[in-house]
């Protein structure tokens, strides 16, 4: 898995991350009027930005961020870390 991930371009990695977030996370955020965008990938750091209701929600920096971290590490690659 590590070899295959490392051989991907940054754009391919971002596409995989975005696909997982759109499938696994976005529907839950949308229920509460929020959203999420993937801003950048720098090494193993995935920078995100909350949108809509999520932007001002206190849960965005705790439980929601942990959920996003879990999805990305289990569905995309275990070395990835999420930051806001």
Backbone bond lengths (Angstrom), bond angles and torsions (degrees), N, CA, C in turn:
res aa  C-N    CA-C-N  psi(-1)  N-CA   C-N-CA  omega(-1)  CA-C   N-CA-C  phi
1 X - - - 1.455 - - 1.528 110.44 -
2 X 1.345 117.63 -44.41 1.461 121.83 -179.21 1.523 111.25 -58.63
3 X 1.325 117.45 -46.52 1.454 121.39 -179.84 1.527 111.63 -59.76
4 X 1.300 116.72 -46.92 1.457 120.67 -178.77 1.525 110.54 -62.07
5 X 1.325 118.00 -42.81 1.459 122.36 -179.71 1.529 110.31 -63.45
6 X 1.305 116.22 -46.40 1.465 120.82 -177.92 1.521 112.48 -63.91
7 X 1.318 117.52 -26.25 1.463 120.17 -178.86 1.534 113.02 -81.85
8 X 1.335 117.06 -9.28 1.464 120.58 179.17 1.526 111.05 -76.93
9 X 1.313 115.95 150.58 1.465 120.05 173.14 1.531 108.55 -75.33
10 X 1.311 115.59 166.06 1.461 120.05 177.47 1.523 110.38 -59.26
11 X 1.325 116.88 -40.99 1.466 121.04 -179.88 1.529 111.27 -63.47
12 X 1.331 117.03 -39.64 1.475 120.70 178.35 1.517 110.92 -67.39
13 X 1.313 116.94 -39.48 1.471 120.56 177.33 1.524 110.35 -63.76
14 X 1.343 115.92 -46.49 1.465 119.96 178.54 1.521 111.37 -60.57
15 X 1.319 117.57 -38.56 1.469 121.01 179.07 1.522 110.45 -62.98
16 X 1.316 117.46 -40.90 1.478 120.45 178.51 1.519 111.09 -66.73
17 X 1.319 115.83 -41.81 1.466 120.04 179.01 1.527 109.65 -63.19
18 X 1.325 116.97 -47.95 1.472 120.59 -179.72 1.519 111.87 -61.23
19 X 1.323 117.43 -40.48 1.469 120.66 -179.79 1.527 110.66 -62.68
20 X 1.320 117.39 -42.73 1.466 120.30 179.19 1.515 111.63 -66.33
21 X 1.319 116.42 -42.51 1.465 120.46 179.64 1.523 110.37 -64.30
22 X 1.325 116.85 -43.88 1.466 120.21 179.92 1.527 111.79 -63.49
23 X 1.308 117.03 -36.98 1.460 120.30 -178.29 1.528 112.98 -80.60
24 X 1.317 117.12 -38.92 1.470 121.05 -169.93 1.525 115.01 -102.80
25 X 1.321 118.13 -27.35 1.459 120.82 -172.58 1.523 112.19 -112.04
26 X 1.315 117.04 -47.40 1.470 121.86 -173.93 1.530 114.40 -51.85
27 X 1.336 119.20 -42.52 1.472 118.15 -179.42 1.531 113.50 -60.10
28 X 1.333 116.74 -35.33 1.467 119.86 179.91 1.525 111.30 -72.04
29 X 1.327 116.55 -40.09 1.460 120.15 178.76 1.523 110.77 -67.58
30 X 1.311 116.93 -38.12 1.466 121.44 -178.54 1.525 111.61 -64.32
31 X 1.317 117.80 -30.19 1.474 120.69 179.08 1.515 112.19 -59.77
32 X 1.339 115.68 -29.20 1.462 120.37 -179.54 1.523 112.30 -103.99
33 X 1.338 116.77 15.20 1.451 120.71 177.86 1.515 114.63 79.65
34 X 1.324 115.92 21.77 1.455 119.48 -178.54 1.509 112.66 -117.76
35 X 1.292 114.29 -177.92 1.449 120.67 179.28 1.507 110.61 -163.29
36 X 1.318 114.47 -175.93 1.452 121.20 -175.00 1.518 108.99 -154.99
37 X 1.316 116.49 140.96 1.455 119.15 172.18 1.521 108.83 -127.74
38 X 1.311 115.32 147.62 1.454 121.77 175.01 1.523 105.71 -89.33
39 X 1.316 116.91 116.52 1.453 122.05 -174.49 1.523 111.58 -86.20
40 X 1.346 116.80 -45.30 1.456 119.73 -175.51 1.522 110.06 -164.01
41 X 1.309 113.85 164.51 1.456 122.55 172.27 1.513 106.70 -128.61
42 X 1.333 116.34 118.16 1.459 121.83 179.65 1.520 107.09 -123.07
43 X 1.326 116.11 99.92 1.459 119.94 -174.32 1.517 109.59 66.66
44 X 1.334 116.00 -115.11 1.470 120.84 178.09 1.524 112.45 -101.38
45 X 1.340 117.49 0.71 1.456 121.16 -177.81 1.526 110.93 -92.68
46 X 1.328 115.13 122.32 1.454 122.47 177.19 1.528 107.19 -101.24
47 X 1.320 116.38 113.97 1.466 120.44 179.50 1.517 108.81 -91.97
48 X 1.342 115.02 127.64 1.459 121.04 -179.66 1.523 109.91 -118.61
49 X 1.313 115.73 162.93 1.467 122.14 173.25 1.517 107.39 -136.27
50 X 1.319 115.68 128.64 1.459 120.34 176.19 1.520 109.54 -79.09
51 X 1.330 115.25 149.55 1.461 121.38 -179.38 1.519 109.38 -128.91
52 X 1.317 115.37 159.92 1.459 120.63 176.23 1.512 112.03 60.95
53 X 1.316 116.04 -139.52 1.457 121.91 -177.34 1.524 112.66 -60.77
54 X 1.318 117.45 -26.56 1.470 121.36 -179.39 1.527 112.08 -68.33
55 X 1.319 117.16 -26.74 1.462 121.21 -176.55 1.526 112.50 -61.46
56 X 1.309 118.21 -31.71 1.451 120.56 -178.79 1.517 114.06 -111.44
57 X 1.303 117.31 9.78 1.461 121.21 -175.67 1.527 111.63 -87.18
58 X 1.337 117.57 129.49 1.457 119.94 178.63 1.534 113.04 -63.07
59 X 1.316 117.32 -27.88 1.468 120.53 179.19 1.530 112.03 -69.33
60 X 1.334 117.35 -19.56 1.460 121.13 -177.86 1.522 111.45 -61.57
61 X 1.315 117.82 -32.87 1.456 120.85 -177.75 1.518 113.39 -93.73
62 X 1.308 117.95 3.16 1.465 119.38 178.55 1.521 110.19 -126.24
63 X 1.302 117.16 -91.90 1.463 121.01 -175.03 1.514 114.24 -61.58
64 X 1.307 116.87 -42.80 1.463 120.13 -178.62 1.521 110.83 -66.84
65 X 1.324 117.21 -42.22 1.458 120.72 178.79 1.533 110.76 -63.21
66 X 1.317 116.91 -39.21 1.468 120.78 177.21 1.518 111.12 -63.84
67 X 1.327 117.01 -40.83 1.459 121.60 178.23 1.526 110.54 -62.84
68 X 1.336 117.01 -44.97 1.466 121.47 179.06 1.525 109.78 -62.36
69 X 1.331 116.69 -43.82 1.470 121.32 177.94 1.529 110.17 -57.78
70 X 1.322 116.43 -46.01 1.463 120.96 179.92 1.528 111.81 -60.43
71 X 1.302 117.07 -46.47 1.470 121.02 -179.27 1.522 110.71 -61.84
72 X 1.313 116.85 -46.59 1.465 120.08 -177.17 1.531 111.74 -66.32
73 X 1.319 117.50 -40.19 1.467 118.24 -179.11 1.518 112.86 -74.66
74 X 1.318 117.82 -29.74 1.467 118.92 179.95 1.521 113.03 -87.86
75 X 1.309 117.86 -32.63 1.465 121.12 -175.86 1.529 113.76 -96.01
76 X 1.339 117.61 -24.26 1.464 119.55 -175.41 1.523 110.65 -113.10
77 X 1.353 117.25 -67.23 1.462 120.11 179.49 1.525 109.81 -161.26
78 X 1.336 117.21 136.39 1.473 120.28 -174.93 1.522 115.54 -68.37
79 X 1.314 119.12 -17.51 1.470 119.82 -178.55 1.524 113.22 -85.07
80 X 1.312 118.15 -8.34 1.465 121.36 -176.00 1.531 111.32 -74.34
81 X 1.314 115.76 142.85 1.453 123.23 176.27 1.513 108.42 -127.81
82 X 1.328 116.28 144.47 1.459 121.60 -175.82 1.523 109.68 -107.84
83 X 1.332 115.52 136.83 1.456 120.68 174.46 1.525 108.92 -137.87
84 X 1.319 114.14 157.63 1.466 120.77 -179.37 1.511 108.87 -100.58
